Amino acid sequence: MSTLYSLCIRALILLTVLSDIDGYLYHTQRECRFTSRDLHDIEFIDRHIFNKLEFLRYNSTLNAYIGYTKIGVANAERANADPTELSRQLSQRDRYCKPNAETYYSNILNKAVEPSVEIVSSHLATSKHPAMLVCSAYDFYPQGIKVTWLRDGMEMTSDVTSTEELADGDWYYQIHSHMEYTPKSGETISCKVEHSSVPQGKVVNWDSSFLPEAERNKVIIGASALVLGLIITIAGVVYYKKKSTGRILVPSS
Ligand SMILES: *[C@@H]1O[C@H](CO)[C@@H](O)[C@H](O)[C@H]1NC(C)=O
């Protein structure tokens, strides 16, 4: 199950015991977890946490409590022996989670904007340094994206670093994944983006003939200079030819 599509909506965090900054913190966290549109797998989770340690959890899939510490186990045993408590908790799945999940689907989760994806090399490989490829995904919504690099279809994990998902400030996000890469001929390097807007994933291949902007500019300047040089040369030759044919040779005495 891809974490990307697993939506976990954490809600209603109750802070119940909090004496002071250095005090103890007991809180419960209720979650509605679902991965499918038809909500067939929706799960209600109710966690009890003391000082960051979860000691007791209700899980609607099991319709049971699980204890993780001595006191948690004792509480779980007591609650599991109480059918009223279990049916009360199970009903949260249908009464609390399902309507909320529907609301999230119809108002938020159905809004997704596909990113534009491109790969550029930020510098070329030299004998000393490998190339640096950057895969950028722009203007996607919502947050929650996975960018991976593939070499001939196989995922590459080493020498990969990524930025956070950066908020553009206009609801859209962007992300950049960097990969150090020593080019080998005949290899296909691609960048795969998984996002809710593209359920099947989006794969962009790196066009190794594509030069980075600085290099491209150098080529353009060089080519322009060459063309300009040729024009001047041709003009000069034409001018010379014209002049020399128009010249009347006066024999010197
Ligand atoms: C709830 O229980 C089910 C069935 O054992 C399990 O697959 C699922 O991961 C549990 N969920 C959590 C959040 O513990």
The ligand as a MOL file (V3000), in Angstrom:
LIG
                    3D

  0  0  0     0  0            999 V3000
M  V30 BEGIN CTAB
M  V30 COUNTS 14 14 0 0 0
M  V30 BEGIN ATOM
M  V30 1 C -5.7340 -2.4000 12.5720 0
M  V30 2 O -5.8500 -3.7990 12.4600 0
M  V30 3 C -5.6830 -4.3110 11.1510 0
M  V30 4 C -5.9590 -5.8050 11.1840 0
M  V30 5 O -5.0550 -6.4430 12.0420 0
M  V30 6 C -4.2920 -3.9830 10.6750 0
M  V30 7 O -4.1210 -4.4300 9.3510 0
M  V30 8 C -4.0960 -2.4840 10.7240 0
M  V30 9 O -2.7590 -2.1630 10.3450 0
M  V30 10 C -4.3590 -1.9500 12.1200 0
M  V30 11 N -4.2430 -0.5010 12.0710 0
M  V30 12 C -3.4890 0.2030 12.8990 0
M  V30 13 C -3.3810 1.6550 12.6600 0
M  V30 14 O -2.9060 -0.3080 13.8360 0
M  V30 END ATOM
M  V30 BEGIN BOND
M  V30 1 1 1 2
M  V30 2 1 1 10
M  V30 3 1 2 3
M  V30 4 1 3 4
M  V30 5 1 3 6
M  V30 6 1 4 5
M  V30 7 1 6 7
M  V30 8 1 6 8
M  V30 9 1 8 9
M  V30 10 1 8 10
M  V30 11 1 10 11
M  V30 12 1 11 12
M  V30 13 1 12 13
M  V30 14 2 12 14
M  V30 END BOND
M  V30 END CTAB
M  END
